[in-house]
Amino acid sequence: MNQHDEKLFKLLLDEREISRLLIRFSRCIDTKNFEKYAELYAADGELRTPWGGHSGREGLAEHVRRDLGKYEGLHHVSAGHSIDVDGDTAQVRATLLATHVTNDTGTEFWSVGGHYDINLKRIDGAWKLRVVEIHPTWRFDTSPTTEQEESQ
């Protein structure tokens, strides 16, 4: 294998590892395995959302559990992973579709679509999430609202 092919092969392996990490990211959320979710982050990793964020791996599992643990079901999809690797760092832009089921029959839910901007770094040979930033574009909600909720 020549030098060009070796570089291309390494890039393809990095992209595959990052894509698989993003699949685990969604799976950990959907199965409510928030401890395993937090392990995907670097020790100094950050989660940034319009409704609040968290810095550092420590306490991240509990932060996400408070936000998402209340739902009967979760379904998160990231797709269209545009991955740019630069040595031991990488940037990803991925589409986001997340559904949050609010009742036990699965008939009431809210969904959000948008994109993720993700920064990763390789630590001890493994890719870790450094910054995950969520950018919602739209929201759809089938859950009934009460007059009190509408007035807020």
C-alpha atoms as an extended CHARMM CRD file, in Angstrom:
* protein
*
       152  EXT
         1         1  MET       CA              0.0000000000        0.0000000000        0.0000000000  PROA      1               0.0000000000
         2         2  ASN       CA              1.4460000000        3.3710000000       -0.9650000000  PROA      2               0.0000000000
         3         3  GLN       CA              1.4910000000        6.4440000000        1.3020000000  PROA      3               0.0000000000
         4         4  HSD       CA             -1.6020000000        8.0110000000       -0.3340000000  PROA      4               0.0000000000
         5         5  ASP       CA             -3.6060000000        4.8110000000        0.1210000000  PROA      5               0.0000000000
         6         6  GLU       CA             -2.4780000000        4.5090000000        3.7490000000  PROA      6               0.0000000000
         7         7  LYS       CA             -3.6630000000        8.0770000000        4.4950000000  PROA      7               0.0000000000
         8         8  LEU       CA             -6.9830000000        7.4210000000        2.7650000000  PROA      8               0.0000000000
         9         9  PHE       CA             -7.4330000000        4.1330000000        4.6410000000  PROA      9               0.0000000000
        10        10  LYS       CA             -6.7160000000        5.8490000000        7.9930000000  PROA      10              0.0000000000
        11        11  LEU       CA             -9.1950000000        8.6310000000        7.1410000000  PROA      11              0.0000000000
        12        12  LEU       CA            -11.8890000000        6.0900000000        6.2540000000  PROA      12              0.0000000000
        13        13  LEU       CA            -11.2790000000        4.2140000000        9.5140000000  PROA      13              0.0000000000
        14        14  ASP       CA            -11.4980000000        7.4680000000       11.5070000000  PROA      14              0.0000000000
        15        15  GLU       CA            -14.7470000000        8.4250000000        9.7800000000  PROA      15              0.0000000000
        16        16  ARG       CA            -16.2020000000        4.9670000000       10.4740000000  PROA      16              0.0000000000
        17        17  GLU       CA            -15.2080000000        5.1220000000       14.1500000000  PROA      17              0.0000000000
        18        18  ILE       CA            -16.7520000000        8.5790000000       14.5030000000  PROA      18              0.0000000000
        19        19  SER       CA            -19.9520000000        7.5330000000       12.7510000000  PROA      19              0.0000000000
        20        20  ARG       CA            -20.2440000000        4.4920000000       15.0360000000  PROA      20              0.0000000000
        21        21  LEU       CA            -19.6830000000        6.7550000000       18.0600000000  PROA      21              0.0000000000
        22        22  LEU       CA            -22.6030000000        8.9290000000       16.9150000000  PROA      22              0.0000000000
        23        23  ILE       CA            -24.7920000000        5.8240000000       16.5780000000  PROA      23              0.0000000000
        24        24  ARG       CA            -23.8640000000        4.8230000000       20.1570000000  PROA      24              0.0000000000
        25        25  PHE       CA            -24.6190000000        8.4180000000       21.2280000000  PROA      25              0.0000000000
        26        26  SER       CA            -28.2180000000        8.1150000000       19.9800000000  PROA      26              0.0000000000
        27        27  ARG       CA            -28.6270000000        4.5600000000       21.2570000000  PROA      27              0.0000000000
        28        28  CYS       CA            -27.4780000000        5.5150000000       24.7670000000  PROA      28              0.0000000000
        29        29  ILE       CA            -30.0510000000        8.3190000000       24.8860000000  PROA      29              0.0000000000
        30        30  ASP       CA            -32.8770000000        6.1460000000       23.5600000000  PROA      30              0.0000000000
        31        31  THR       CA            -32.1450000000        3.3140000000       26.0060000000  PROA      31              0.0000000000
        32        32  LYS       CA            -31.6920000000        5.8300000000       28.8360000000  PROA      32              0.0000000000
        33        33  ASN       CA            -28.1870000000        4.5480000000       29.4920000000  PROA      33              0.0000000000
        34        34  PHE       CA            -27.0440000000        7.9740000000       30.6010000000  PROA      34              0.0000000000
        35        35  GLU       CA            -23.8730000000        6.7150000000       32.2930000000  PROA      35              0.0000000000
        36        36  LYS       CA            -22.6710000000        5.1180000000       29.0310000000  PROA      36              0.0000000000
        37        37  TYR       CA            -23.7270000000        8.3030000000       27.2080000000  PROA      37              0.0000000000
        38        38  ALA       CA            -21.4850000000       10.3860000000       29.4910000000  PROA      38              0.0000000000
        39        39  GLU       CA            -18.5600000000        8.0050000000       28.8530000000  PROA      39              0.0000000000
        40        40  LEU       CA            -18.6600000000        9.0250000000       25.1780000000  PROA      40              0.0000000000
        41        41  TYR       CA            -17.4980000000       12.5320000000       26.1820000000  PROA      41              0.0000000000
        42        42  ALA       CA            -14.0000000000       13.7350000000       26.9450000000  PROA      42              0.0000000000
        43        43  ALA       CA            -13.4490000000       14.6530000000       30.6070000000  PROA      43              0.0000000000
        44        44  ASP       CA            -13.7640000000       18.3280000000       29.6070000000  PROA      44              0.0000000000
        45        45  GLY       CA            -16.6230000000       17.7030000000       27.1630000000  PROA      45              0.0000000000
        46        46  GLU       CA            -19.5570000000       20.0760000000       26.8000000000  PROA      46              0.0000000000
        47        47  LEU       CA            -23.2160000000       19.6830000000       25.9010000000  PROA      47              0.0000000000
        48        48  ARG       CA            -24.7620000000       22.8910000000       24.5540000000  PROA      48              0.0000000000
        49        49  THR       CA            -28.4880000000       23.2690000000       23.9710000000  PROA      49              0.0000000000
        50        50  PRO       CA            -30.8190000000       26.2670000000       23.6840000000  PROA      50              0.0000000000
        51        51  TRP       CA            -32.4450000000       25.1960000000       26.9710000000  PROA      51              0.0000000000
        52        52  GLY       CA            -29.2100000000       24.8410000000       28.9320000000  PROA      52              0.0000000000
        53        53  GLY       CA            -25.9980000000       22.9380000000       28.8870000000  PROA      53              0.0000000000
        54        54  HSD       CA            -23.4270000000       21.1070000000       30.9250000000  PROA      54              0.0000000000
        55        55  SER       CA            -19.6270000000       21.2580000000       31.0830000000  PROA      55              0.0000000000
        56        56  GLY       CA            -17.4990000000       18.2660000000       32.0200000000  PROA      56              0.0000000000
        57        57  ARG       CA            -18.2000000000       14.5470000000       31.9610000000  PROA      57              0.0000000000
        58        58  GLU       CA            -18.7510000000       14.5590000000       35.7190000000  PROA      58              0.0000000000
        59        59  GLY       CA            -22.4430000000       15.1010000000       36.4010000000  PROA      59              0.0000000000
        60        60  LEU       CA            -23.3960000000       14.8210000000       32.7290000000  PROA      60              0.0000000000
        61        61  ALA       CA            -25.3480000000       11.5710000000       33.1470000000  PROA      61              0.0000000000
        62        62  GLU       CA            -27.5160000000       13.1150000000       35.8700000000  PROA      62              0.0000000000
        63        63  HSD       CA            -27.9930000000       16.3130000000       33.8640000000  PROA      63              0.0000000000
        64        64  VAL       CA            -29.2820000000       14.3820000000       30.8410000000  PROA      64              0.0000000000
        65        65  ARG       CA            -31.3570000000       12.0530000000       33.0450000000  PROA      65              0.0000000000
        66        66  ARG       CA            -33.1660000000       15.0780000000       34.5310000000  PROA      66              0.0000000000
        67        67  ASP       CA            -33.9110000000       16.3480000000       31.0210000000  PROA      67              0.0000000000
        68        68  LEU       CA            -34.8230000000       13.1010000000       29.2280000000  PROA      68              0.0000000000
        69        69  GLY       CA            -35.4570000000       10.4520000000       31.8760000000  PROA      69              0.0000000000
        70        70  LYS       CA            -39.0980000000       11.4910000000       32.3210000000  PROA      70              0.0000000000
        71        71  TYR       CA            -40.1790000000       10.3980000000       28.8370000000  PROA      71              0.0000000000
        72        72  GLU       CA            -41.9060000000        7.0710000000       28.2100000000  PROA      72              0.0000000000
        73        73  GLY       CA            -39.8630000000        6.6030000000       25.0740000000  PROA      73              0.0000000000
        74        74  LEU       CA            -37.1360000000        8.3330000000       23.1010000000  PROA      74              0.0000000000
        75        75  HSD       CA            -36.0460000000        8.0400000000       19.4820000000  PROA      75              0.0000000000
        76        76  HSD       CA            -33.0340000000       10.0410000000       18.3050000000  PROA      76              0.0000000000
        77        77  VAL       CA            -31.6560000000        9.8870000000       14.7870000000  PROA      77              0.0000000000
        78        78  SER       CA            -28.5390000000       11.5910000000       13.4840000000  PROA      78              0.0000000000
        79        79  ALA       CA            -27.8630000000       11.2460000000        9.7850000000  PROA      79              0.0000000000
        80        80  GLY       CA            -25.9760000000       12.8300000000        6.9560000000  PROA      80              0.0000000000
        81        81  HSD       CA            -22.7770000000       12.8260000000        8.9890000000  PROA      81              0.0000000000
        82        82  SER       CA            -20.4190000000       15.3040000000        7.3660000000  PROA      82              0.0000000000
        83        83  ILE       CA            -17.1230000000       14.3990000000        9.0470000000  PROA      83              0.0000000000
        84        84  ASP       CA            -13.9390000000       16.4450000000        8.7070000000  PROA      84              0.0000000000
        85        85  VAL       CA            -10.9120000000       14.8390000000       10.3630000000  PROA      85              0.0000000000
        86        86  ASP       CA             -7.7790000000       16.8540000000       11.0520000000  PROA      86              0.0000000000
        87        87  GLY       CA             -5.2300000000       14.7040000000       12.8490000000  PROA      87              0.0000000000
        88        88  ASP       CA             -6.5540000000       14.0180000000       16.3450000000  PROA      88              0.0000000000
        89        89  THR       CA             -9.5380000000       16.3730000000       16.0730000000  PROA      89              0.0000000000
        90        90  ALA       CA            -12.6880000000       16.2200000000       13.9910000000  PROA      90              0.0000000000
        91        91  GLN       CA            -15.7590000000       18.3080000000       13.2360000000  PROA      91              0.0000000000
        92        92  VAL       CA            -19.1550000000       16.8180000000       12.4000000000  PROA      92              0.0000000000
        93        93  ARG       CA            -22.3620000000       18.3670000000       11.1210000000  PROA      93              0.0000000000
        94        94  ALA       CA            -25.2700000000       15.9190000000       11.3260000000  PROA      94              0.0000000000
        95        95  THR       CA            -28.9970000000       16.2190000000       10.9030000000  PROA      95              0.0000000000
        96        96  LEU       CA            -31.0960000000       15.6440000000       14.0040000000  PROA      96              0.0000000000
        97        97  LEU       CA            -34.5420000000       14.1480000000       14.4100000000  PROA      97              0.0000000000
        98        98  ALA       CA            -35.5910000000       13.4660000000       17.9990000000  PROA      98              0.0000000000
        99        99  THR       CA            -38.9430000000       12.1920000000       19.2530000000  PROA      99              0.0000000000
       100       100  HSD       CA            -39.9710000000       12.2680000000       22.9180000000  PROA      100             0.0000000000
       101       101  VAL       CA            -42.9830000000       10.1000000000       23.8420000000  PROA      101             0.0000000000
       102       102  THR       CA            -45.0460000000       11.5890000000       26.6660000000  PROA      102             0.0000000000
       103       103  ASN       CA            -47.6070000000        8.8370000000       27.3230000000  PROA      103             0.0000000000
       104       104  ASP       CA            -47.5050000000        5.0760000000       27.7710000000  PROA      104             0.0000000000
       105       105  THR       CA            -49.4730000000        4.3120000000       24.5830000000  PROA      105             0.0000000000
       106       106  GLY       CA            -47.0150000000        6.1380000000       22.3420000000  PROA      106             0.0000000000
       107       107  THR       CA            -49.7090000000        8.3640000000       20.8490000000  PROA      107             0.0000000000
       108       108  GLU       CA            -48.5840000000       11.6190000000       22.4370000000  PROA      108             0.0000000000
       109       109  PHE       CA            -45.1460000000       12.9540000000       21.6440000000  PROA      109             0.0000000000
       110       110  TRP       CA            -43.1530000000       15.9200000000       20.5390000000  PROA      110             0.0000000000
       111       111  SER       CA            -40.4820000000       15.8720000000       17.8890000000  PROA      111             0.0000000000
       112       112  VAL       CA            -37.7350000000       18.2820000000       17.0060000000  PROA      112             0.0000000000
       113       113  GLY       CA            -35.6230000000       18.5400000000       13.8860000000  PROA      113             0.0000000000
       114       114  GLY       CA            -32.4520000000       20.4440000000       13.2390000000  PROA      114             0.0000000000
       115       115  HSD       CA            -28.7730000000       19.6420000000       13.3320000000  PROA      115             0.0000000000
       116       116  TYR       CA            -25.8690000000       18.8320000000       15.5930000000  PROA      116             0.0000000000
       117       117  ASP       CA            -22.4760000000       20.5480000000       15.4370000000  PROA      117             0.0000000000
       118       118  ILE       CA            -19.9890000000       18.2150000000       17.0960000000  PROA      118             0.0000000000
       119       119  ASN       CA            -16.3160000000       18.5870000000       17.9200000000  PROA      119             0.0000000000
       120       120  LEU       CA            -14.3500000000       15.4530000000       18.7530000000  PROA      120             0.0000000000
       121       121  LYS       CA            -10.8390000000       14.6650000000       19.8250000000  PROA      121             0.0000000000
       122       122  ARG       CA             -8.8450000000       11.4590000000       19.8790000000  PROA      122             0.0000000000
       123       123  ILE       CA             -7.7220000000       10.5780000000       23.3950000000  PROA      123             0.0000000000
       124       124  ASP       CA             -5.5360000000        7.5240000000       23.9880000000  PROA      124             0.0000000000
       125       125  GLY       CA             -6.5020000000        6.1910000000       20.5630000000  PROA      125             0.0000000000
       126       126  ALA       CA            -10.2790000000        6.5870000000       21.0000000000  PROA      126             0.0000000000
       127       127  TRP       CA            -12.5620000000        9.3230000000       19.6610000000  PROA      127             0.0000000000
       128       128  LYS       CA            -14.3870000000       11.2910000000       22.3560000000  PROA      128             0.0000000000
       129       129  LEU       CA            -17.0110000000       14.0110000000       22.1500000000  PROA      129             0.0000000000
       130       130  ARG       CA            -15.5310000000       17.3890000000       23.0450000000  PROA      130             0.0000000000
       131       131  VAL       CA            -18.5170000000       19.6510000000       22.2280000000  PROA      131             0.0000000000
       132       132  VAL       CA            -22.0300000000       18.6520000000       21.1840000000  PROA      132             0.0000000000
       133       133  GLU       CA            -24.1650000000       21.6060000000       20.1950000000  PROA      133             0.0000000000
       134       134  ILE       CA            -27.8400000000       21.1540000000       19.3080000000  PROA      134             0.0000000000
       135       135  HSD       CA            -29.4850000000       23.5420000000       16.8370000000  PROA      135             0.0000000000
       136       136  PRO       CA            -33.2440000000       22.9420000000       16.6020000000  PROA      136             0.0000000000
       137       137  THR       CA            -35.0310000000       24.2260000000       13.4940000000  PROA      137             0.0000000000
       138       138  TRP       CA            -38.6060000000       23.0510000000       14.0750000000  PROA      138             0.0000000000
       139       139  ARG       CA            -40.8140000000       21.3470000000       16.6600000000  PROA      139             0.0000000000
       140       140  PHE       CA            -44.0670000000       19.3810000000       16.3850000000  PROA      140             0.0000000000
       141       141  ASP       CA            -46.1440000000       18.4540000000       19.4460000000  PROA      141             0.0000000000
       142       142  THR       CA            -49.1500000000       16.0990000000       19.5610000000  PROA      142             0.0000000000
       143       143  SER       CA            -49.5400000000       16.3290000000       23.3480000000  PROA      143             0.0000000000
       144       144  PRO       CA            -52.6990000000       18.0630000000       24.5340000000  PROA      144             0.0000000000
       145       145  THR       CA            -52.1580000000       21.3930000000       26.2450000000  PROA      145             0.0000000000
       146       146  THR       CA            -54.0910000000       22.7960000000       29.1500000000  PROA      146             0.0000000000
       147       147  GLU       CA            -55.2800000000       26.3760000000       29.4230000000  PROA      147             0.0000000000
       148       148  GLN       CA            -52.6280000000       26.9590000000       32.0870000000  PROA      148             0.0000000000
       149       149  GLU       CA            -49.8270000000       25.7560000000       29.7650000000  PROA      149             0.0000000000
       150       150  GLU       CA            -51.1420000000       27.8810000000       26.9040000000  PROA      150             0.0000000000
       151       151  SER       CA            -51.0890000000       31.0260000000       29.0650000000  PROA      151             0.0000000000
       152       152  GLN       CA            -47.4030000000       30.5860000000       29.9790000000  PROA      152             0.0000000000
